[in-house]
Amino acid sequence: MTAALAAVVLAAACSGASTTASPAPGASGGQSGPSGQTHDGQTHDGGVHGGHGSSATPPPAAPLRDSERFVNLTLPEPYTPKAPSGGTDEYRCFLLDPELDERAFLTGSQFLPQNTDLVHHAIIFRVDADQAEKAAALDRRTPDEGWTCFGDAGVGDGAWVAHWAPGADETLLDEKLGYAMPPGSKLIMQVHYNLLASEGRPGGSDQSSIRLRLADGGTDRTPLQTATLAAPVELPCAPGESGPLCERAAAVRDVVKRFGEQSRGSIDGLGQFCGGGAPPKAGPTQRCDQKLEAPGTVYATAGHMHLLGRAIKVELNPGTPGARTLLDIPDYNFDEQAIRPLEQPVEVKAGDTLRVTCTHDAGLRKKLPALRDQPARYVVWGEGTSDEMCLGLLVWSPRA
């Protein structure tokens, strides 16, 4: 990814990717499966897609492979989320220590949300010793467990090595692949807590955990990275809706009030990067192209939007004879977010174009239980559950 877009996404993206989420039906891309949301806001089985509170139990862990072991890490104490600045979301970071004396590879993981009524998603960052010390100092001077961390881990760039979102369970790629974990590595677990149901008031505690699948670092493996492909969101109020937040400038000010001035930079930066400096163009479908700076191999993909998402697609070299679709979810369902391993790895070259395209639907606001009591608003890129994102994710191994 380009350095410019990396800066935007690291300051804004709420969802991550790793090799550790589950494959959805049609794992190489395509429809989200039989319980996906239909175009009237219902699920295919007749239920309403609520976007939160799923209590599905993760499947049993797959057997350990050669040189793998499990390490289980749990938040030291329960934490009661508190949404700042009059909002309904808190991003909280917690420092965890897998106690690595030797190099290892993270080949899988299963995040275990203890309170699914509150947990919107979680991202796991790997940090080195210096970053870990900064995180520990920040933790010590912050009341209660962890620290508030909208945007990133709050201590500089960490390596994005795992994530959880609704519908995401452990998936294993080839055992010769993994995220490098040097000796002394620690993890920052960033948890997005959603307090829409309690209108922003504290609504219970959470003590989530994660099960790591770690492999011996003495065996050669191909190191993985996570790449993010972001596009703007410029979704006007639906026909018949009205209110002060239907004006774009007011909606942007509201996002900045809730999440800080870096949110304005994210909104403006995505618009400048993806729109070539042109003014934002309102509409349900937005896209963004970016050039790869290095060759590599793509092994899996995913897409992330919030509750107004309808469809997301990731394409390689669109409009050319060699164009390929890496991900196509024409019927997006927030409750079925998962990494989708490609049927065959795809080789990419420096200079190749990657395009992410998202379609959102403001009309869903009145149909979804989590949003129907929220005020009408012009929706832009934002970190809250009632805001939106357009984020394509690639699990890949770049080459120098």
C-alpha positions as CSV (number, residue, x, y, z in Angstrom):
1,M,0.0,0.0,0.0
2,T,1.2,3.5,-0.5
3,A,2.6,5.5,2.4
4,A,0.0,8.2,2.1
5,L,-2.9,5.8,2.3
6,A,-1.2,3.8,5.1
7,A,-1.1,7.0,7.2
8,V,-4.8,7.6,6.6
9,V,-5.8,4.0,7.4
10,L,-3.6,3.7,10.5
11,A,-5.3,6.8,11.8
12,A,-8.8,5.7,11.1
13,A,-9.5,2.1,10.3
14,C,-11.5,0.2,12.9
15,S,-11.1,-3.3,11.6
16,G,-8.1,-5.4,10.9
17,A,-7.2,-8.6,9.2
18,S,-5.1,-11.6,9.8
19,T,-5.0,-15.2,8.9
20,T,-7.0,-16.0,12.0
21,A,-10.7,-15.4,11.0
22,S,-13.0,-18.0,9.6
23,P,-13.9,-18.7,6.0
24,A,-17.5,-17.7,5.1
25,P,-19.5,-19.8,2.6
26,G,-18.0,-19.3,-0.8
27,A,-14.5,-18.8,0.7
28,S,-12.9,-17.5,-2.4
29,G,-15.3,-14.5,-2.5
30,G,-18.9,-14.2,-3.4
31,Q,-22.2,-14.2,-1.5
32,S,-22.2,-14.1,2.3
33,G,-24.2,-17.2,2.7
34,P,-27.7,-18.3,3.6
35,S,-28.1,-16.0,6.6
36,G,-26.9,-12.9,4.8
37,Q,-28.9,-9.7,4.9
38,T,-31.4,-9.1,2.1
39,H,-32.3,-5.8,0.5
40,D,-35.2,-5.1,2.8
41,G,-33.0,-5.3,5.9
42,Q,-34.0,-8.8,6.7
43,T,-31.9,-11.9,6.8
44,H,-32.6,-14.7,4.4
45,D,-34.0,-16.8,7.2
46,G,-36.6,-14.1,8.0
47,G,-34.9,-12.5,11.0
48,V,-33.8,-8.9,11.3
49,H,-30.0,-8.2,10.9
50,G,-29.3,-6.4,14.1
51,G,-25.5,-6.2,13.8
52,H,-24.8,-6.9,17.4
53,G,-25.2,-9.3,20.3
54,S,-24.5,-12.6,18.5
55,S,-23.8,-15.2,21.1
56,A,-22.6,-18.0,18.8
57,T,-20.0,-20.3,20.4
58,P,-16.8,-20.6,18.4
59,P,-16.1,-24.1,17.0
60,P,-13.6,-26.4,18.7
61,A,-10.0,-25.7,17.9
62,A,-8.5,-27.5,15.0
63,P,-5.7,-30.0,16.0
64,L,-2.3,-28.5,16.5
65,R,0.1,-29.0,13.6
66,D,3.8,-29.7,13.7
67,S,5.6,-27.5,16.3
68,E,2.4,-25.5,17.1
69,R,1.2,-24.8,20.7
70,F,-1.7,-22.8,22.2
71,V,-1.2,-19.8,24.4
72,N,-4.2,-18.3,26.1
73,L,-4.3,-14.7,27.2
74,T,-7.1,-13.0,29.1
75,L,-7.7,-9.4,30.2
76,P,-6.4,-9.2,33.8
77,E,-9.6,-7.7,35.2
78,P,-13.1,-7.0,33.8
79,Y,-13.4,-3.6,32.2
80,T,-16.6,-1.5,32.1
81,P,-16.6,0.6,28.9
82,K,-17.4,4.3,29.0
83,A,-18.1,6.2,25.8
84,P,-16.3,9.6,25.8
85,S,-17.5,13.0,24.4
86,G,-21.2,12.1,24.3
87,G,-20.7,9.2,21.9
88,T,-21.8,5.6,22.1
89,D,-18.4,3.9,21.3
90,E,-15.1,3.4,23.1
91,Y,-11.9,1.9,21.7
92,R,-9.9,0.5,24.6
93,C,-6.4,-1.0,24.4
94,F,-4.9,-3.7,26.7
95,L,-1.3,-4.9,26.9
96,L,-0.8,-8.7,26.9
97,D,2.4,-10.7,27.2
98,P,2.7,-14.1,25.4
99,E,6.1,-14.4,27.1
100,L,8.2,-15.2,24.0
101,D,11.8,-15.9,24.8
102,E,12.5,-17.2,21.3
103,R,11.2,-16.3,17.8
104,A,7.8,-17.7,16.9
105,F,5.2,-17.4,14.2
106,L,1.5,-16.7,14.8
107,T,-0.3,-19.2,12.6
108,G,-3.8,-18.8,13.9
109,S,-5.9,-17.3,16.7
110,Q,-9.4,-17.2,18.2
111,F,-10.5,-14.1,19.9
112,L,-13.1,-14.9,22.6
113,P,-15.4,-12.0,23.3
114,Q,-16.8,-12.4,26.8
115,N,-19.6,-9.9,26.4
116,T,-20.9,-9.9,22.8
117,D,-23.5,-7.3,23.6
118,L,-20.7,-4.8,23.9
119,V,-17.8,-6.0,21.7
120,H,-18.0,-4.7,18.1
121,H,-14.6,-6.0,17.0
122,A,-11.1,-6.4,18.2
123,I,-7.7,-5.9,16.5
124,I,-4.5,-7.5,17.8
125,F,-1.2,-5.5,17.3
126,R,2.3,-6.9,17.8
127,V,4.7,-4.4,19.3
128,D,8.4,-4.6,20.1
129,A,10.0,-3.9,23.5
130,D,10.2,-0.1,23.1
131,Q,6.6,0.2,22.1
132,A,5.5,-2.2,24.8
133,E,7.3,0.0,27.4
134,K,5.4,3.0,26.1
135,A,2.2,1.1,26.3
136,A,2.9,-0.1,29.9
137,A,3.6,3.5,30.9
138,L,0.4,4.7,29.3
139,D,-1.5,1.9,31.1
140,R,0.0,2.8,34.5
141,R,-1.1,6.5,34.2
142,T,-4.6,5.7,32.9
143,P,-7.4,4.8,35.4
144,D,-8.9,1.3,35.2
145,E,-7.7,-1.4,32.9
146,G,-6.0,-0.3,29.6
147,W,-6.3,3.0,27.9
148,T,-8.5,4.8,25.3
149,C,-7.1,4.4,21.8
150,F,-9.3,5.6,18.9
151,G,-7.5,5.0,15.6
152,D,-4.5,2.8,16.4
153,A,-2.8,1.2,19.5
154,G,-1.9,4.6,20.9
155,V,1.9,4.0,20.9
156,G,2.9,4.3,17.3
157,D,2.7,1.7,14.5
158,G,2.2,-1.9,15.6
159,A,2.0,-4.9,13.3
160,W,-1.6,-5.9,12.6
161,V,-1.5,-9.7,13.3
162,A,-5.0,-10.8,14.2
163,H,-8.6,-9.6,14.5
164,W,-12.1,-10.6,15.4
165,A,-15.4,-9.3,14.1
166,P,-18.9,-11.0,14.2
167,G,-18.8,-14.3,12.3
168,A,-15.0,-14.6,12.4
169,D,-13.5,-17.7,13.9
170,E,-10.0,-19.3,13.5
171,T,-9.0,-20.3,10.0
172,L,-5.8,-22.0,9.2
173,L,-3.9,-21.2,6.0
174,D,-0.9,-23.3,4.9
175,E,1.2,-24.2,7.9
176,K,4.2,-22.7,6.1
177,L,2.7,-19.2,6.5
178,G,2.5,-17.1,9.7
179,Y,3.0,-13.7,11.3
180,A,6.6,-13.3,12.6
181,M,6.8,-12.9,16.4
182,P,10.4,-11.9,17.4
183,P,11.6,-12.6,21.0
184,G,10.1,-10.2,23.5
185,S,7.1,-9.4,21.4
186,K,4.0,-8.3,23.2
187,L,0.5,-7.8,22.0
188,I,-1.9,-4.9,22.3
189,M,-5.6,-5.9,22.1
190,Q,-7.7,-3.0,20.8
191,V,-11.4,-3.6,21.6
192,H,-14.1,-1.5,20.1
193,Y,-17.0,-1.4,22.6
194,N,-20.4,-0.4,21.3
195,L,-22.8,1.3,23.8
196,L,-25.7,2.1,21.4
197,A,-28.1,-0.1,23.4
198,S,-27.4,1.9,26.6
199,E,-27.3,5.3,24.8
200,G,-23.7,5.7,25.7
201,R,-24.0,4.9,29.4
202,P,-22.0,2.1,31.0
203,G,-23.8,-1.1,30.2
204,G,-21.9,-3.9,31.8
205,S,-18.3,-5.2,31.8
206,D,-16.1,-7.3,29.6
207,Q,-13.2,-9.6,30.2
208,S,-12.4,-11.0,26.8
209,S,-9.5,-13.4,25.9
210,I,-7.6,-14.7,22.9
211,R,-6.2,-18.1,22.1
212,L,-3.0,-17.9,20.1
213,R,-1.7,-20.7,17.9
214,L,2.1,-20.2,18.0
215,A,4.6,-22.2,15.9
216,D,8.3,-22.8,16.4
217,G,10.3,-20.0,15.0
218,G,13.2,-22.3,14.0
219,T,11.2,-23.6,11.0
220,D,11.3,-21.4,7.9
221,R,7.9,-19.9,7.2
222,T,6.7,-17.2,4.8
223,P,6.0,-14.1,6.9
224,L,2.6,-12.6,6.4
225,Q,1.4,-9.0,6.5
226,T,-2.0,-7.3,6.5
227,A,-2.7,-4.7,3.8
228,T,-5.7,-2.4,4.0
229,L,-7.6,-0.8,1.1
230,A,-9.8,2.1,2.1
231,A,-12.4,4.2,0.2
232,P,-14.4,7.2,1.3
233,V,-17.9,7.1,2.6
234,E,-20.2,9.9,1.4
235,L,-23.7,8.7,2.1
236,P,-26.5,11.4,2.2
237,C,-29.6,11.0,4.2
238,A,-32.3,8.8,2.7
239,P,-35.3,10.3,0.9
240,G,-37.8,11.5,3.5
241,E,-35.1,11.9,6.2
242,S,-34.3,15.3,7.6
243,G,-32.4,16.9,10.5
244,P,-29.4,19.0,11.3
245,L,-26.9,16.1,10.7
246,C,-28.1,15.7,7.1
247,E,-25.8,18.6,6.3
248,R,-22.4,17.2,5.6
249,A,-20.3,19.8,7.5
250,A,-22.4,19.2,10.6
251,A,-22.0,15.5,10.3
252,V,-18.2,15.8,10.0
253,R,-18.2,18.1,13.1
254,D,-20.1,15.5,15.0
255,V,-17.6,12.7,14.1
256,V,-14.7,15.0,15.1
257,K,-16.4,15.8,18.4
258,R,-16.8,12.1,19.2
259,F,-13.4,10.8,18.1
260,G,-11.0,13.7,17.9
261,E,-9.4,15.9,15.2
262,Q,-7.6,12.9,13.6
263,S,-11.1,11.9,12.3
264,R,-11.2,15.0,10.2
265,G,-7.8,14.1,8.8
266,S,-9.0,10.7,7.9
267,I,-12.1,11.9,6.1
268,D,-10.3,14.6,4.2
269,G,-7.3,12.4,3.5
270,L,-9.3,9.6,2.0
271,G,-11.2,12.1,-0.1
272,Q,-8.0,13.7,-1.4
273,F,-6.2,10.4,-2.1
274,C,-9.1,8.6,-3.7
275,G,-10.7,11.6,-5.5
276,G,-7.6,13.2,-6.8
277,G,-8.3,16.4,-5.0
278,A,-11.9,16.8,-6.4
279,P,-14.7,17.8,-4.0
280,P,-16.5,14.9,-2.3
281,K,-19.3,13.4,-4.4
282,A,-22.3,12.2,-2.4
283,G,-23.7,8.8,-3.4
284,P,-24.2,5.3,-2.1
285,T,-21.3,3.7,-4.0
286,Q,-17.7,4.8,-3.5
287,R,-14.4,3.4,-4.7
288,C,-10.7,3.9,-4.5
289,D,-7.7,2.7,-6.5
290,Q,-4.2,2.4,-5.3
291,K,-0.9,1.1,-6.8
292,L,1.1,-1.7,-5.2
293,E,4.6,-0.6,-4.3
294,A,6.1,-4.1,-4.1
295,P,5.4,-7.6,-5.6
296,G,4.1,-10.4,-3.5
297,T,1.5,-13.1,-3.0
298,V,-2.1,-12.7,-1.8
299,Y,-3.5,-15.6,0.2
300,A,-6.8,-14.3,1.6
301,T,-9.1,-11.3,1.6
302,A,-12.0,-9.8,3.6
303,G,-14.2,-6.7,3.6
304,H,-15.4,-4.5,6.4
305,M,-18.3,-2.1,6.6
306,H,-20.7,-1.3,9.4
307,L,-24.5,-1.7,9.6
308,L,-25.5,0.3,6.5
309,G,-23.2,-1.8,4.2
310,R,-24.8,-3.5,1.2
311,A,-21.9,-4.7,-1.0
312,I,-18.1,-4.7,-1.1
313,K,-15.7,-5.8,-3.9
314,V,-11.9,-5.9,-4.2
315,E,-10.5,-6.1,-7.7
316,L,-7.0,-6.5,-9.2
317,N,-6.2,-4.4,-12.3
318,P,-9.8,-3.6,-13.1
319,G,-10.6,-2.8,-16.8
320,T,-7.5,-4.6,-18.1
321,P,-7.4,-8.0,-19.9
322,G,-5.8,-9.6,-16.8
323,A,-8.4,-8.2,-14.4
324,R,-9.3,-10.4,-11.4
325,T,-11.9,-10.2,-8.7
326,L,-10.3,-11.1,-5.4
327,L,-13.4,-10.5,-3.2
328,D,-17.1,-10.0,-4.1
329,I,-19.7,-9.8,-1.4
330,P,-22.9,-8.6,-3.2
331,D,-25.1,-9.1,-0.1
332,Y,-23.0,-7.9,2.9
333,N,-23.9,-9.0,6.4
334,F,-22.3,-7.4,9.4
335,D,-22.8,-10.6,11.4
336,E,-20.8,-12.7,8.9
337,Q,-17.4,-10.9,8.6
338,A,-14.6,-13.4,7.9
339,I,-11.4,-13.8,6.1
340,R,-11.9,-15.6,2.8
341,P,-8.9,-17.7,1.7
342,L,-8.4,-17.6,-2.0
343,E,-8.8,-20.9,-3.9
344,Q,-5.3,-20.4,-5.2
345,P,-2.7,-17.7,-4.1
346,V,-2.5,-14.8,-6.4
347,E,0.8,-13.2,-7.5
348,V,0.8,-9.5,-7.7
349,K,3.4,-7.1,-9.1
350,A,4.7,-3.7,-8.2
351,G,2.5,-1.2,-10.1
352,D,-0.6,-3.4,-10.1
353,T,-3.8,-1.6,-9.3
354,L,-6.1,-2.7,-6.4
355,R,-9.6,-1.3,-6.3
356,V,-12.1,-1.4,-3.4
357,T,-15.7,-0.6,-4.0
358,C,-18.5,-0.3,-1.4
359,T,-22.2,0.3,-1.5
360,H,-24.1,1.6,1.5
361,D,-27.8,2.1,2.0
362,A,-29.1,4.9,4.3
363,G,-32.6,3.4,4.1
364,L,-31.4,0.6,6.4
365,R,-31.2,3.0,9.3
366,K,-35.0,2.8,9.9
367,K,-35.0,-1.0,9.6
368,L,-32.2,-2.1,11.9
369,P,-32.9,-2.3,15.6
370,A,-29.4,-1.0,16.5
371,L,-30.0,2.2,14.4
372,R,-33.7,2.9,14.1
373,D,-33.7,5.3,17.1
374,Q,-30.6,7.2,15.9
375,P,-31.0,10.6,14.2
376,A,-30.8,10.9,10.5
377,R,-27.3,11.9,9.3
378,Y,-25.1,12.3,6.3
379,V,-22.7,9.4,6.9
380,V,-19.0,9.7,6.4
381,W,-16.0,7.6,7.4
382,G,-16.0,7.2,11.1
383,E,-15.1,4.8,14.0
384,G,-18.5,4.6,15.6
385,T,-21.1,1.8,15.0
386,S,-23.5,4.4,13.6
387,D,-20.8,5.7,11.3
388,E,-19.5,3.8,8.3
389,M,-16.4,2.4,6.7
390,C,-15.3,0.9,3.4
391,L,-12.3,-1.3,4.0
392,G,-10.8,-4.1,1.9
393,L,-8.3,-6.4,3.6
394,L,-5.5,-8.5,2.1
395,V,-3.5,-11.2,3.8
396,W,-0.3,-11.3,1.8
397,S,3.4,-11.7,1.8
398,P,5.3,-8.9,0.1
399,R,8.7,-9.4,-1.5
400,A,11.5,-6.9,-1.6
